[in-house]
């Protein structure tokens, strides 16, 4: 049985009178920002133009201010109030989306386990614990489209490695920086992925992509930041990834190379759980800088300064490579269509996707 449970974040605003904003208004504003017109946004959402206008006017009446600015021949744009609502929506989705997806997958797996005795021929899906990333999302979507069942849970790299070693996962998604910091990262994972017994082959790595990480900055880089040392400026507000994430480990390694520490950076211990959530935090004006993937920065129209490249891959035991699901996974990674999709992600390179090497 493949995962069928879906959970998505939904939030609501009640006005002072207690009246809620109309359903789908936030969706409409998000699409107006993306499409540049109310008509196009209505089409995307399957709404009539008249219904879209009604939603907009109801929202403006309840909030006491305009949400949309329209000019003949120039389409539609959000007012500052409308833009704030959209940023709130995108930040909620960025922060909660992967967590809710993990909860949905866990619930689906539990239901599948309960029903398995009644399902003839039902086999348990392989379990993937992976740090969150855009390439892994694309891979999972491709497998789902093929009907390949893979139970997945988003987790920090340390948690994924521990789950693999302890038998709670069959595959773990990790990333290693290229260059001098690779040895530092490998040492961090050594308690779970250290030396295997001489009679056993080592952990196997399925390459997915190379990707860039660096500083995420507001459009135009108003503070003129150019290097990690700039994060220690007085008054600068930083947003970080959570402890035990591979991105946090990478940043700490880069700082150490330059004789810096997180204690010098205001907000270093304030964290988000995904790259998109970090980008949304910066884009909303709550931080002056963040650190993460270029793809997330570009999605939120932020400036980006690349500071490191790394390899993202899946780790498993040698025997797991022979599992039909893993064979399908590797074939998907080798397909030109998926590689093209990964290469289209800013900062990603899919050359060698699907190749296997030893840890």
N, C-alpha and C positions, 0 to 999 in steps of 0.2 A: 504494500500500500504506500503510495507516495504522499508527501505532506499535502494536506488539503486545508488546514486551519490557517486563516489569515487574520491578523490583527493589525490595525493601523491607528496612529495617534489622531484623536479628534479633540479639539478644544473649543470652548465657547466663551463669548463675552456677554455679560449681562449689563445693561445700562443701569443708571441709578434708579430707574423706575422698576427694574427687575425684568425688563423685556430683553430676550436674547436676540442677537443678530440673526438674520435669516439664514437658513441652511444653504450651503453652497456659495455664500457670498465670498468667503475666503478663497475658495477654489477659483471663483471668477476673477478675483483681483490678481491671483498668481498667474493666471493665463493671460490677462490683459498685459501684465508686465512682460511676459514671455513673447506674446504675439504682436503687441503694439497697437491693437485695436479691440474695441468691444465686440465688433461683429465676428472677428476671427476667434476671439476667446469663447464666444457663444457657440460657434460651430464645433470647436474642440470638445466642449463639455456636453454637446447635444442639447443645448438650450435654445429656445426661440429668442430672437433679438428683443422682443417685447418683455419676455420673462427676465432676461438679463437686466434690462432697464429697471424693471420693478424691484429686483434684488438690490440693485445699486441705490435706488431712491429710498428704499426702506432702510438700508444701512446708513445712508447719509442723514436721514431724519432721526434715527435713534442715536447716532454719534454726534449730531449737531455740527457737522462740517462736511465739506466735499471730499469724495474719495477718488474722483477721476477728473482729469482735465482733458477737454476735447477741443481740437482746432480743425477747421475745415481743411482737408487735404494733408493733414499731418497725423492722422490717427488719434490714438488715445494714450495718455500717460497718467501715472498715479500721482496724486497729490502727496505731500509729506505724510499726511495721516494714512493714506492708503498704502504708501510704501512701508510705513512702520508695521502695519498689520501683516503685510507680505513677509517682511523680515522675521516677524515673530513666528509665522507659519513655517517658514523654511528652517528656522533654528530648531523648532520643536521636532520637525521631521528628521533633521540631521542628527539630533541628539537621541531621540527615542526610537527612530525607525529600526536600526539594527538590534536594539535591545528587545523590542517587541517581536521582531522576526525570530530571534532566538527563542523567546518564550513560546511563540506559536509552533516552532519546530519541535520543541520539547514536548508540548502538549500533544502534537500530532504523533510523535514517536510513542508516547505513552498509550494513546488510543490504539495505535497500530499493534503494540505489544499485547494489549488486552484482547484485541480481535483476532490476532494471528492464529490461535488454535482453531478458529472457525473458518479460516481462509486456507483452502487447499493450495499448496505450492507457494505460499507466501514466505519470502525469505527476508530476514532483517536487512535493512539498508546499512551500508557502511557509514561510519560516524566521522564527520569532519569537524575539527575545531580549528578555527582560523582567525588570525588577526584581520580586522576589517580593512578592505581595500576595494578599489574599483575594478581591478582585473578579476578578483575572486567573484565579485558580483556578476560580471559578464560570463564567467565560466559556469557558475551555478545556473544562470538563466539558460545558457546553451544546453546544459545537461537536462534541465527540466523540460525544455522544448522537445527533447528526444525521448522523454519518458524515462530517463535514468534516475532512479531513486537514490538520493544521497542525503542523509540526515546531517544537517550542519548547525553549528553553533558558533557565534562570534565570541572570541575571547582574546585576551592579551597573548602575546607570543609566549611569555613564560607559562601562563595557564595552559596554552595549547600544547607546549612541549611536555609539561607535567602530565596532562591527560593522556598523551600518547604513550609515555613511559609507563604509566600506571594502568594502562589498559582500558581507560574510559573513552578513548578515541582510537580510530584506526588510521587516520591521517591528520597531520597538523600543518597548518599554514603558517610559515615563518618568513622573516626577511633578514638578510645579512648585508651590512654595508660593504662596499668595495673599497679596497685599500687597507691602510694600517688598522682601521677600526674593526675589520673583520675578525681578527684574533680576539679582540675584546668581547665582541658579541658571542663568539663561539664559547669563550670561557664562561659567559653568563648562562649559556644553555647546558654547560657540561654536566651539572647534576642530573640531568634527564637524558641528554643525548651524548654522553661521554663515550669512552672506549667500550666497545662490545667485547665479548669473550673471543679469544683467538679462533675458536672453531666456528664462529658465526660471522657471516658477512655483515658489514656495517649498515646503518640506516641509509635508505635510498631517498634521493632528492629529485622531484619532478619540477623542472624549471617552468615558470609561468611567464615572467617578464622582468625586465630591468625598469627602474623607475627613479625619478628625482624627488628629493626632499629639500626643503629650504624655508626661508622666511616668507610668511604671508603678511602682506602690508596693505593698508587702505589704498584705493586708487590714487595714483599720482605720488604715492610715497611722501605725504606731507611733512613728515619729520626728517626726511633725507637719510633714512637708515640704509646702511650698505654692508654691515658685517655684524657678527655676533657680539662684538664688544659694545656695539651701540645699544644692545638690550639693557645694559647696566646704567643707562642714562637716568638721572633723577627724574622721577615722575612718570616715566614710561610704563605703560600697563601691558603685561604679557599674559597670554593664555597658552597653557601647555597641554600635552597629552597625559593620560593617567600613568601612575607608577606601574612598572612591569610591562608597559607597552614597548614594542621594538623601537618606535619613534622616540619615545622618551629616552631610551637607552642610547640611541644614536645621538640625540642632542647633547646628552651628558658627556658622551665621548668627544664630540666636537668642541664642547666648552673646555674640557680637560686638556685637549691638545693646545689650546690657546691660554692656558693658565687661568681660566675663569671657573666660576662655580655658580650653581643655581641660586645660592644665597645672595648673590649680587643683583639678581633680577627680580623686580617687583612683580608678583603674580606667578612666580615659577611653580608654586605648589597648587595653584588654581588650575583645574584640569577639565577636559572634555574627553569623551570616549570614542570619538571618531574624527577623522580628518575634516569631514564636512561640518561637524559641529564647531571645530576650531575656526574654520573659515567663516562660518555664519557669525560667530562671536566677534570676529574682527570686522566683518562687513556691517554689522549692526552698530559699530562704534563703541562697543564695550571694552575693546582692547586695541592697543596701537600696533600690536604685532603678535603673530603666532608662528608655530613651526609645524610643517606637515607637507603633504603631497601637493605637487603642482596642479594636478587635476582638480582638487578641491578649491584651490585658490582661483583657478580660471573659471570654474563654475559660478563662483560668487563675484566674478569680475574684480578680483584683487590683483595687486602687483605681486610679483614673485621673484625672489632672489635664490637661485639654486645653490645649495651648499654641499650636497652629497648625492651619490648614486648608490643604489642597492639592488640586490636580487631578491625577488619574491618567488617562493617555491613551496611545494608540498613535501612533507617528510613522511615516510612510512617504513614498515618493516619489509624486507625483501619479498617475503611470501605474498604480501598485499599487492604487489605489482601484478600478480597473475589473476587477481580478482576481475571479473567481467566489468565491474563498475569503473575500476581504475584504468582498464584497457580502453573503455569508452571515453573516459576523461582525457587520456593521452591523445586519442584520435581527434577529439574535439580541439585540443590545443594545437594540433598540427594542421587543422583545416584552415585554408586561406581566409575564409570569411571571418572566423573568430580572430585570427591574427591581425587582420585588417581592422577589426573593431578595437582590439587592444592598442594597436599602433595609433589609432585616432584619439586615444586618451592623452591629453597633454602630459608630457614627461615620461610616457611609457614607450618601451621597445619590446616587441614580442619575438624577436629573433631567437630561435632555439627553443621556443615554447614546446613542451612535451618531452624534451630530452631528459634523460635520466643520468645521474651521477651519484657517487657515494659520498656521504657526509664526511 
